[in-house]
C-alpha cells in the first residue's frame, strides 16, 4: 500500500463520527504496542498455530480430561 493510499483512507476516516475515529486511533495504538513487544512466536509455534487453525474438527478436552492429563504429568 502506498503512502497516498493510506492518506486517502485517513482522509475518509476524518469524515467519520468521533466515536469511530477513536476506535481507529485505538486500533493503531494497539498495533504500535505490538510492534514494541519483544514477544515473538518461533517458526515452529507459527506452524503449530496454523495447523490447529486449519483443523476443521478441533477436539476440545473437558475439564476432567485436562485434570487427568496434568495429573499424569505430575506423576
mmCIF file as gemmi writes it, N, C-alpha and C atoms, coordinates in Angstrom:
data_model
loop_
_atom_site.group_PDB
_atom_site.id
_atom_site.type_symbol
_atom_site.label_atom_id
_atom_site.label_alt_id
_atom_site.label_comp_id
_atom_site.label_asym_id
_atom_site.label_entity_id
_atom_site.label_seq_id
_atom_site.pdbx_PDB_ins_code
_atom_site.Cartn_x
_atom_site.Cartn_y
_atom_site.Cartn_z
_atom_site.occupancy
_atom_site.B_iso_or_equiv
_atom_site.pdbx_formal_charge
_atom_site.auth_seq_id
_atom_site.auth_asym_id
_atom_site.pdbx_PDB_model_num
ATOM 1 N N . UNK Axp A 1 ? 0.851 -1.174 0 1 0 ? 1 A 1
ATOM 2 C CA . UNK Axp A 1 ? 0 0 0 1 0 ? 1 A 1
ATOM 3 C C . UNK Axp A 1 ? 0.896 1.236 0 1 0 ? 1 A 1
ATOM 4 N N . UNK Axp A 2 ? 0.555 2.167 -0.821 1 0 ? 2 A 1
ATOM 5 C CA . UNK Axp A 2 ? 1.37 3.381 -0.94 1 0 ? 2 A 1
ATOM 6 C C . UNK Axp A 2 ? 0.959 4.403 0.121 1 0 ? 2 A 1
ATOM 7 N N . UNK Axp A 3 ? 1.823 5.378 0.335 1 0 ? 3 A 1
ATOM 8 C CA . UNK Axp A 3 ? 1.507 6.448 1.275 1 0 ? 3 A 1
ATOM 9 C C . UNK Axp A 3 ? 0.256 7.206 0.829 1 0 ? 3 A 1
ATOM 10 N N . UNK Axp A 4 ? 0.117 7.383 -0.463 1 0 ? 4 A 1
ATOM 11 C CA . UNK Axp A 4 ? -1.049 8.094 -0.985 1 0 ? 4 A 1
ATOM 12 C C . UNK Axp A 4 ? -2.341 7.329 -0.67 1 0 ? 4 A 1
ATOM 13 N N . UNK Axp A 5 ? -2.302 6.017 -0.798 1 0 ? 5 A 1
ATOM 14 C CA . UNK Axp A 5 ? -3.478 5.204 -0.462 1 0 ? 5 A 1
ATOM 15 C C . UNK Axp A 5 ? -3.811 5.326 1.024 1 0 ? 5 A 1
ATOM 16 N N . UNK Axp A 6 ? -2.783 5.31 1.857 1 0 ? 6 A 1
ATOM 17 C CA . UNK Axp A 6 ? -3 5.451 3.301 1 0 ? 6 A 1
ATOM 18 C C . UNK Axp A 6 ? -3.604 6.82 3.599 1 0 ? 6 A 1
ATOM 19 N N . UNK Axp A 7 ? -3.074 7.857 2.968 1 0 ? 7 A 1
ATOM 20 C CA . UNK Axp A 7 ? -3.606 9.204 3.183 1 0 ? 7 A 1
ATOM 21 C C . UNK Axp A 7 ? -5.071 9.29 2.786 1 0 ? 7 A 1
ATOM 22 N N . UNK Axp A 8 ? -5.452 8.661 1.68 1 0 ? 8 A 1
ATOM 23 C CA . UNK Axp A 8 ? -6.85 8.675 1.247 1 0 ? 8 A 1
ATOM 24 C C . UNK Axp A 8 ? -7.749 8.004 2.284 1 0 ? 8 A 1
ATOM 25 N N . UNK Axp A 9 ? -7.274 6.901 2.819 1 0 ? 9 A 1
ATOM 26 C CA . UNK Axp A 9 ? -8.055 6.194 3.849 1 0 ? 9 A 1
ATOM 27 C C . UNK Axp A 9 ? -8.2 7.079 5.082 1 0 ? 9 A 1
ATOM 28 N N . UNK Axp A 10 ? -7.099 7.687 5.506 1 0 ? 10 A 1
ATOM 29 C CA . UNK Axp A 10 ? -7.155 8.536 6.695 1 0 ? 10 A 1
ATOM 30 C C . UNK Axp A 10 ? -8.046 9.75 6.467 1 0 ? 10 A 1
ATOM 31 N N . UNK Axp A 11 ? -8.048 10.285 5.272 1 0 ? 11 A 1
ATOM 32 C CA . UNK Axp A 11 ? -8.957 11.396 4.955 1 0 ? 11 A 1
ATOM 33 C C . UNK Axp A 11 ? -10.407 10.958 5.1 1 0 ? 11 A 1
ATOM 34 N N . UNK Axp A 12 ? -10.717 9.738 4.673 1 0 ? 12 A 1
ATOM 35 C CA . UNK Axp A 12 ? -12.079 9.215 4.83 1 0 ? 12 A 1
ATOM 36 C C . UNK Axp A 12 ? -12.418 9.027 6.302 1 0 ? 12 A 1
ATOM 37 N N . UNK Axp A 13 ? -11.448 8.531 7.064 1 0 ? 13 A 1
ATOM 38 C CA . UNK Axp A 13 ? -11.665 8.313 8.495 1 0 ? 13 A 1
ATOM 39 C C . UNK Axp A 13 ? -12.041 9.632 9.178 1 0 ? 13 A 1
ATOM 40 N N . UNK Axp A 14 ? -11.425 10.71 8.75 1 0 ? 14 A 1
ATOM 41 C CA . UNK Axp A 14 ? -11.714 12.018 9.357 1 0 ? 14 A 1
ATOM 42 C C . UNK Axp A 14 ? -13.143 12.488 9.109 1 0 ? 14 A 1
ATOM 43 N N . UNK Axp A 15 ? -13.85 11.859 8.194 1 0 ? 15 A 1
ATOM 44 C CA . UNK Axp A 15 ? -15.256 12.205 7.949 1 0 ? 15 A 1
ATOM 45 C C . UNK Axp A 15 ? -16.198 11.374 8.808 1 0 ? 15 A 1
ATOM 46 N N . UNK Axp A 16 ? -15.677 10.384 9.5 1 0 ? 16 A 1
ATOM 47 C CA . UNK Axp A 16 ? -16.491 9.508 10.33 1 0 ? 16 A 1
ATOM 48 C C . UNK Axp A 16 ? -16.872 10.21 11.644 1 0 ? 16 A 1
ATOM 49 N N . UNK Axp A 17 ? -17.858 9.669 12.343 1 0 ? 17 A 1
ATOM 50 C CA . UNK Axp A 17 ? -18.197 10.195 13.677 1 0 ? 17 A 1
ATOM 51 C C . UNK Axp A 17 ? -17.002 10.041 14.627 1 0 ? 17 A 1
ATOM 52 N N . UNK Axp A 18 ? -16.942 10.928 15.609 1 0 ? 18 A 1
ATOM 53 C CA . UNK Axp A 18 ? -15.812 10.953 16.55 1 0 ? 18 A 1
ATOM 54 C C . UNK Axp A 18 ? -15.578 9.604 17.223 1 0 ? 18 A 1
ATOM 55 N N . UNK Axp A 19 ? -16.65 8.912 17.568 1 0 ? 19 A 1
ATOM 56 C CA . UNK Axp A 19 ? -16.502 7.615 18.25 1 0 ? 19 A 1
ATOM 57 C C . UNK Axp A 19 ? -15.779 6.602 17.361 1 0 ? 19 A 1
ATOM 58 N N . UNK Axp A 20 ? -16.12 6.581 16.073 1 0 ? 20 A 1
ATOM 59 C CA . UNK Axp A 20 ? -15.457 5.653 15.148 1 0 ? 20 A 1
ATOM 60 C C . UNK Axp A 20 ? -14.002 6.069 14.93 1 0 ? 20 A 1
ATOM 61 N N . UNK Axp A 21 ? -13.729 7.358 14.893 1 0 ? 21 A 1
ATOM 62 C CA . UNK Axp A 21 ? -12.348 7.824 14.76 1 0 ? 21 A 1
ATOM 63 C C . UNK Axp A 21 ? -11.527 7.385 15.974 1 0 ? 21 A 1
ATOM 64 N N . UNK Axp A 22 ? -12.142 7.449 17.157 1 0 ? 22 A 1
ATOM 65 C CA . UNK Axp A 22 ? -11.46 6.99 18.37 1 0 ? 22 A 1
ATOM 66 C C . UNK Axp A 22 ? -11.157 5.5 18.289 1 0 ? 22 A 1
ATOM 67 N N . UNK Axp A 23 ? -12.065 4.736 17.699 1 0 ? 23 A 1
ATOM 68 C CA . UNK Axp A 23 ? -11.834 3.297 17.512 1 0 ? 23 A 1
ATOM 69 C C . UNK Axp A 23 ? -10.607 3.059 16.64 1 0 ? 23 A 1
ATOM 70 N N . UNK Axp A 24 ? -10.513 3.813 15.552 1 0 ? 24 A 1
ATOM 71 C CA . UNK Axp A 24 ? -9.365 3.667 14.645 1 0 ? 24 A 1
ATOM 72 C C . UNK Axp A 24 ? -8.07 4.038 15.376 1 0 ? 24 A 1
ATOM 73 N N . UNK Axp A 25 ? -8.105 5.14 16.106 1 0 ? 25 A 1
ATOM 74 C CA . UNK Axp A 25 ? -6.913 5.569 16.838 1 0 ? 25 A 1
ATOM 75 C C . UNK Axp A 25 ? -6.478 4.506 17.838 1 0 ? 25 A 1
ATOM 76 N N . UNK Axp A 26 ? -7.449 3.919 18.521 1 0 ? 26 A 1
ATOM 77 C CA . UNK Axp A 26 ? -7.132 2.876 19.497 1 0 ? 26 A 1
ATOM 78 C C . UNK Axp A 26 ? -6.508 1.655 18.814 1 0 ? 26 A 1
ATOM 79 N N . UNK Axp A 27 ? -7.057 1.275 17.683 1 0 ? 27 A 1
ATOM 80 C CA . UNK Axp A 27 ? -6.509 0.117 16.955 1 0 ? 27 A 1
ATOM 81 C C . UNK Axp A 27 ? -5.058 0.381 16.535 1 0 ? 27 A 1
ATOM 82 N N . UNK Axp A 28 ? -4.8 1.583 16.06 1 0 ? 28 A 1
ATOM 83 C CA . UNK Axp A 28 ? -3.435 1.928 15.643 1 0 ? 28 A 1
ATOM 84 C C . UNK Axp A 28 ? -2.5 1.923 16.848 1 0 ? 28 A 1
ATOM 85 N N . UNK Axp A 29 ? -2.973 2.428 17.983 1 0 ? 29 A 1
ATOM 86 C CA . UNK Axp A 29 ? -2.155 2.398 19.196 1 0 ? 29 A 1
ATOM 87 C C . UNK Axp A 29 ? -1.829 0.968 19.609 1 0 ? 29 A 1
ATOM 88 N N . UNK Axp A 30 ? -2.809 0.08 19.514 1 0 ? 30 A 1
ATOM 89 C CA . UNK Axp A 30 ? -2.569 -1.328 19.848 1 0 ? 30 A 1
ATOM 90 C C . UNK Axp A 30 ? -1.531 -1.944 18.913 1 0 ? 30 A 1
ATOM 91 N N . UNK Axp A 31 ? -1.613 -1.598 17.635 1 0 ? 31 A 1
ATOM 92 C CA . UNK Axp A 31 ? -0.644 -2.111 16.668 1 0 ? 31 A 1
ATOM 93 C C . UNK Axp A 31 ? 0.764 -1.617 17.008 1 0 ? 31 A 1
ATOM 94 N N . UNK Axp A 32 ? 0.862 -0.355 17.404 1 0 ? 32 A 1
ATOM 95 C CA . UNK Axp A 32 ? 2.172 0.191 17.781 1 0 ? 32 A 1
ATOM 96 C C . UNK Axp A 32 ? 2.713 -0.512 19.02 1 0 ? 32 A 1
ATOM 97 N N . UNK Axp A 33 ? 1.841 -0.781 19.99 1 0 ? 33 A 1
ATOM 98 C CA . UNK Axp A 33 ? 2.271 -1.51 21.186 1 0 ? 33 A 1
ATOM 99 C C . UNK Axp A 33 ? 2.791 -2.899 20.822 1 0 ? 33 A 1
ATOM 100 N N . UNK Axp A 34 ? 2.099 -3.575 19.912 1 0 ? 34 A 1
ATOM 101 C CA . UNK Axp A 34 ? 2.539 -4.906 19.488 1 0 ? 34 A 1
ATOM 102 C C . UNK Axp A 34 ? 3.91 -4.832 18.832 1 0 ? 34 A 1
ATOM 103 N N . UNK Axp A 35 ? 4.136 -3.8 18.049 1 0 ? 35 A 1
ATOM 104 C CA . UNK Axp A 35 ? 5.434 -3.654 17.386 1 0 ? 35 A 1
ATOM 105 C C . UNK Axp A 35 ? 6.559 -3.457 18.395 1 0 ? 35 A 1
ATOM 106 N N . UNK Axp A 36 ? 6.242 -2.87 19.542 1 0 ? 36 A 1
ATOM 107 C CA . UNK Axp A 36 ? 7.248 -2.624 20.576 1 0 ? 36 A 1
ATOM 108 C C . UNK Axp A 36 ? 7.517 -3.852 21.436 1 0 ? 36 A 1
ATOM 109 N N . UNK Axp A 37 ? 6.624 -4.82 21.379 1 0 ? 37 A 1
ATOM 110 C CA . UNK Axp A 37 ? 6.752 -6.012 22.212 1 0 ? 37 A 1
ATOM 111 C C . UNK Axp A 37 ? 7.918 -6.874 21.735 1 0 ? 37 A 1
ATOM 112 N N . UNK Axp A 38 ? 8.633 -7.42 22.684 1 0 ? 38 A 1
ATOM 113 C CA . UNK Axp A 38 ? 9.721 -8.33 22.365 1 0 ? 38 A 1
ATOM 114 C C . UNK Axp A 38 ? 9.245 -9.771 22.189 1 0 ? 38 A 1
ATOM 115 N N . UNK Axp A 39 ? 7.957 -9.997 22.417 1 0 ? 39 A 1
ATOM 116 C CA . UNK Axp A 39 ? 7.414 -11.349 22.31 1 0 ? 39 A 1
ATOM 117 C C . UNK Axp A 39 ? 7.163 -11.702 20.853 1 0 ? 39 A 1
ATOM 118 N N . UNK Axp A 40 ? 7.703 -12.81 20.432 1 0 ? 40 A 1
ATOM 119 C CA . UNK Axp A 40 ? 7.514 -13.281 19.063 1 0 ? 40 A 1
ATOM 120 C C . UNK Axp A 40 ? 7.371 -14.798 19.09 1 0 ? 40 A 1
ATOM 121 N N . UNK Axp A 41 ? 6.555 -15.315 18.174 1 0 ? 41 A 1
ATOM 122 C CA . UNK Axp A 41 ? 6.442 -16.762 18.034 1 0 ? 41 A 1
ATOM 123 C C . UNK Axp A 41 ? 7.613 -17.271 17.213 1 0 ? 41 A 1
ATOM 124 N N . UNK Axp A 42 ? 8.071 -18.463 17.567 1 0 ? 42 A 1
ATOM 125 C CA . UNK Axp A 42 ? 9.091 -19.102 16.751 1 0 ? 42 A 1
ATOM 126 C C . UNK Axp A 42 ? 8.415 -19.639 15.49 1 0 ? 42 A 1
ATOM 127 N N . UNK Axp A 43 ? 9.212 -20.027 14.509 1 0 ? 43 A 1
ATOM 128 C CA . UNK Axp A 43 ? 8.649 -20.619 13.288 1 0 ? 43 A 1
ATOM 129 C C . UNK Axp A 43 ? 7.842 -21.874 13.615 1 0 ? 43 A 1
ATOM 130 N N . UNK Axp A 44 ? 8.337 -22.66 14.575 1 0 ? 44 A 1
ATOM 131 C CA . UNK Axp A 44 ? 7.618 -23.867 14.985 1 0 ? 44 A 1
ATOM 132 C C . UNK Axp A 44 ? 6.272 -23.521 15.605 1 0 ? 44 A 1
ATOM 133 N N . UNK Axp A 45 ? 6.234 -22.487 16.427 1 0 ? 45 A 1
ATOM 134 C CA . UNK Axp A 45 ? 4.981 -22.084 17.057 1 0 ? 45 A 1
ATOM 135 C C . UNK Axp A 45 ? 3.983 -21.569 16.015 1 0 ? 45 A 1
ATOM 136 N N . UNK Axp A 46 ? 4.47 -20.803 15.059 1 0 ? 46 A 1
ATOM 137 C CA . UNK Axp A 46 ? 3.605 -20.31 13.99 1 0 ? 46 A 1
ATOM 138 C C . UNK Axp A 46 ? 3.017 -21.487 13.225 1 0 ? 46 A 1
ATOM 139 N N . UNK Axp A 47 ? 3.851 -22.468 12.906 1 0 ? 47 A 1
ATOM 140 C CA . UNK Axp A 47 ? 3.382 -23.643 12.18 1 0 ? 47 A 1
ATOM 141 C C . UNK Axp A 47 ? 2.323 -24.391 12.982 1 0 ? 47 A 1
ATOM 142 N N . UNK Axp A 48 ? 2.517 -24.494 14.29 1 0 ? 48 A 1
ATOM 143 C CA . UNK Axp A 48 ? 1.553 -25.187 15.139 1 0 ? 48 A 1
ATOM 144 C C . UNK Axp A 48 ? 0.222 -24.437 15.187 1 0 ? 48 A 1
ATOM 145 N N . UNK Axp A 49 ? 0.271 -23.132 15.31 1 0 ? 49 A 1
ATOM 146 C CA . UNK Axp A 49 ? -0.957 -22.328 15.305 1 0 ? 49 A 1
ATOM 147 C C . UNK Axp A 49 ? -1.691 -22.515 13.982 1 0 ? 49 A 1
ATOM 148 N N . UNK Axp A 50 ? -0.961 -22.447 12.882 1 0 ? 50 A 1
ATOM 149 C CA . UNK Axp A 50 ? -1.582 -22.62 11.569 1 0 ? 50 A 1
ATOM 150 C C . UNK Axp A 50 ? -2.188 -24.012 11.418 1 0 ? 50 A 1
ATOM 151 N N . UNK Axp A 51 ? -1.488 -25.026 11.933 1 0 ? 51 A 1
ATOM 152 C CA . UNK Axp A 51 ? -2.001 -26.392 11.87 1 0 ? 51 A 1
ATOM 153 C C . UNK Axp A 51 ? -3.312 -26.507 12.637 1 0 ? 51 A 1
ATOM 154 N N . UNK Axp A 52 ? -3.324 -25.927 13.819 1 0 ? 52 A 1
ATOM 155 C CA . UNK Axp A 52 ? -4.528 -26.028 14.648 1 0 ? 52 A 1
ATOM 156 C C . UNK Axp A 52 ? -5.69 -25.243 14.049 1 0 ? 52 A 1
ATOM 157 N N . UNK Axp A 53 ? -5.408 -24.095 13.478 1 0 ? 53 A 1
ATOM 158 C CA . UNK Axp A 53 ? -6.468 -23.303 12.861 1 0 ? 53 A 1
ATOM 159 C C . UNK Axp A 53 ? -7.032 -23.995 11.62 1 0 ? 53 A 1
ATOM 160 N N . UNK Axp A 54 ? -6.219 -24.781 10.961 1 0 ? 54 A 1
ATOM 161 C CA . UNK Axp A 54 ? -6.645 -25.459 9.738 1 0 ? 54 A 1
ATOM 162 C C . UNK Axp A 54 ? -7.49 -26.698 10.024 1 0 ? 54 A 1
ATOM 163 N N . UNK Axp A 55 ? -7.476 -27.185 11.261 1 0 ? 55 A 1
ATOM 164 C CA . UNK Axp A 55 ? -8.236 -28.389 11.617 1 0 ? 55 A 1
ATOM 165 C C . UNK Axp A 55 ? -9.73 -28.084 11.571 1 0 ? 55 A 1
ATOM 166 N N . UNK Axp A 56 ? -10.48 -28.711 10.655 1 0 ? 56 A 1
ATOM 167 C CA . UNK Axp A 56 ? -11.911 -28.412 10.543 1 0 ? 56 A 1
ATOM 168 C C . UNK Axp A 56 ? -12.73 -28.979 11.702 1 0 ? 56 A 1
ATOM 169 N N . UNK Axp A 57 ? -12.174 -29.937 12.425 1 0 ? 57 A 1
ATOM 170 C CA . UNK Axp A 57 ? -12.881 -30.562 13.547 1 0 ? 57 A 1
ATOM 171 C C . UNK Axp A 57 ? -11.987 -30.6 14.783 1 0 ? 57 A 1
ATOM 172 N N . UNK Axp A 58 ? -11.728 -29.429 15.372 1 0 ? 58 A 1
ATOM 173 C CA . UNK Axp A 58 ? -10.837 -29.442 16.54 1 0 ? 58 A 1
ATOM 174 C C . UNK Axp A 58 ? -11.469 -30.213 17.701 1 0 ? 58 A 1
ATOM 175 N N . UNK Axp A 59 ? -10.64 -30.862 18.474 1 0 ? 59 A 1
ATOM 176 C CA . UNK Axp A 59 ? -11.132 -31.622 19.616 1 0 ? 59 A 1
ATOM 177 C C . UNK Axp A 59 ? -10.844 -30.821 20.877 1 0 ? 59 A 1
ATOM 178 N N . UNK Axp A 60 ? -11.87 -30.598 21.646 1 0 ? 60 A 1
ATOM 179 C CA . UNK Axp A 60 ? -11.723 -29.881 22.903 1 0 ? 60 A 1
ATOM 180 C C . UNK Axp A 60 ? -11.8 -30.874 24.041 1 0 ? 60 A 1
ATOM 181 N N . UNK Axp A 61 ? -10.975 -30.644 25.042 1 0 ? 61 A 1
ATOM 182 C CA . UNK Axp A 61 ? -10.966 -31.526 26.197 1 0 ? 61 A 1
ATOM 183 C C . UNK Axp A 61 ? -11.91 -30.991 27.261 1 0 ? 61 A 1
ATOM 184 N N . UNK Axp A 62 ? -12.508 -31.906 27.983 1 0 ? 62 A 1
ATOM 185 C CA . UNK Axp A 62 ? -13.319 -31.5 29.121 1 0 ? 62 A 1
ATOM 186 C C . UNK Axp A 62 ? -12.386 -31.111 30.26 1 0 ? 62 A 1
ATOM 187 N N . UNK Axp A 63 ? -12.949 -30.452 31.261 1 0 ? 63 A 1
ATOM 188 C CA . UNK Axp A 63 ? -12.154 -30.072 32.424 1 0 ? 63 A 1
ATOM 189 C C . UNK Axp A 63 ? -11.572 -31.312 33.093 1 0 ? 63 A 1
ATOM 190 N N . UNK Axp A 64 ? -12.353 -32.359 33.173 1 0 ? 64 A 1
ATOM 191 C CA . UNK Axp A 64 ? -11.879 -33.605 33.792 1 0 ? 64 A 1
ATOM 192 C C . UNK Axp A 64 ? -10.716 -34.211 32.992 1 0 ? 64 A 1
ATOM 193 N N . UNK Axp A 65 ? -10.808 -34.189 31.674 1 0 ? 65 A 1
ATOM 194 C CA . UNK Axp A 65 ? -9.714 -34.716 30.839 1 0 ? 65 A 1
ATOM 195 C C . UNK Axp A 65 ? -8.435 -33.899 31.044 1 0 ? 65 A 1
ATOM 196 N N . UNK Axp A 66 ? -8.576 -32.591 31.172 1 0 ? 66 A 1
ATOM 197 C CA . UNK Axp A 66 ? -7.389 -31.756 31.402 1 0 ? 66 A 1
ATOM 198 C C . UNK Axp A 66 ? -6.768 -32.064 32.759 1 0 ? 66 A 1
ATOM 199 N N . UNK Axp A 67 ? -7.609 -32.226 33.757 1 0 ? 67 A 1
ATOM 200 C CA . UNK Axp A 67 ? -7.089 -32.545 35.093 1 0 ? 67 A 1
ATOM 201 C C . UNK Axp A 67 ? -6.33 -33.871 35.068 1 0 ? 67 A 1
ATOM 202 N N . UNK Axp A 68 ? -6.874 -34.848 34.346 1 0 ? 68 A 1
ATOM 203 C CA . UNK Axp A 68 ? -6.202 -36.148 34.238 1 0 ? 68 A 1
ATOM 204 C C . UNK Axp A 68 ? -4.844 -35.999 33.561 1 0 ? 68 A 1
ATOM 205 N N . UNK Axp A 69 ? -4.786 -35.212 32.5 1 0 ? 69 A 1
ATOM 206 C CA . UNK Axp A 69 ? -3.507 -35.008 31.8 1 0 ? 69 A 1
ATOM 207 C C . UNK Axp A 69 ? -2.48 -34.339 32.707 1 0 ? 69 A 1
ATOM 208 N N . UNK Axp A 70 ? -2.906 -33.312 33.417 1 0 ? 70 A 1
ATOM 209 C CA . UNK Axp A 70 ? -1.982 -32.632 34.328 1 0 ? 70 A 1
ATOM 210 C C . UNK Axp A 70 ? -1.521 -33.565 35.441 1 0 ? 70 A 1
ATOM 211 N N . UNK Axp A 71 ? -2.437 -34.387 35.941 1 0 ? 71 A 1
ATOM 212 C CA . UNK Axp A 71 ? -2.086 -35.327 36.995 1 0 ? 71 A 1
ATOM 213 C C . UNK Axp A 71 ? -1.046 -36.324 36.509 1 0 ? 71 A 1
ATOM 214 N N . UNK Axp A 72 ? -1.201 -36.796 35.27 1 0 ? 72 A 1
ATOM 215 C CA . UNK Axp A 72 ? -0.228 -37.744 34.703 1 0 ? 72 A 1
ATOM 216 C C . UNK Axp A 72 ? 1.153 -37.08 34.564 1 0 ? 72 A 1
ATOM 217 N N . UNK Axp A 73 ? 1.18 -35.814 34.203 1 0 ? 73 A 1
ATOM 218 C CA . UNK Axp A 73 ? 2.47 -35.128 34.038 1 0 ? 73 A 1
ATOM 219 C C . UNK Axp A 73 ? 3.182 -34.931 35.362 1 0 ? 73 A 1
ATOM 220 N N . UNK Axp A 74 ? 2.407 -34.706 36.404 1 0 ? 74 A 1
ATOM 221 C CA . UNK Axp A 74 ? 2.999 -34.506 37.729 1 0 ? 74 A 1
ATOM 222 C C . UNK Axp A 74 ? 3.511 -35.798 38.325 1 0 ? 74 A 1
ATOM 223 N N . UNK Axp A 75 ? 2.961 -36.906 37.885 1 0 ? 75 A 1
ATOM 224 C CA . UNK Axp A 75 ? 3.316 -38.219 38.466 1 0 ? 75 A 1
ATOM 225 C C . UNK Axp A 75 ? 4.693 -38.665 38.048 1 0 ? 75 A 1
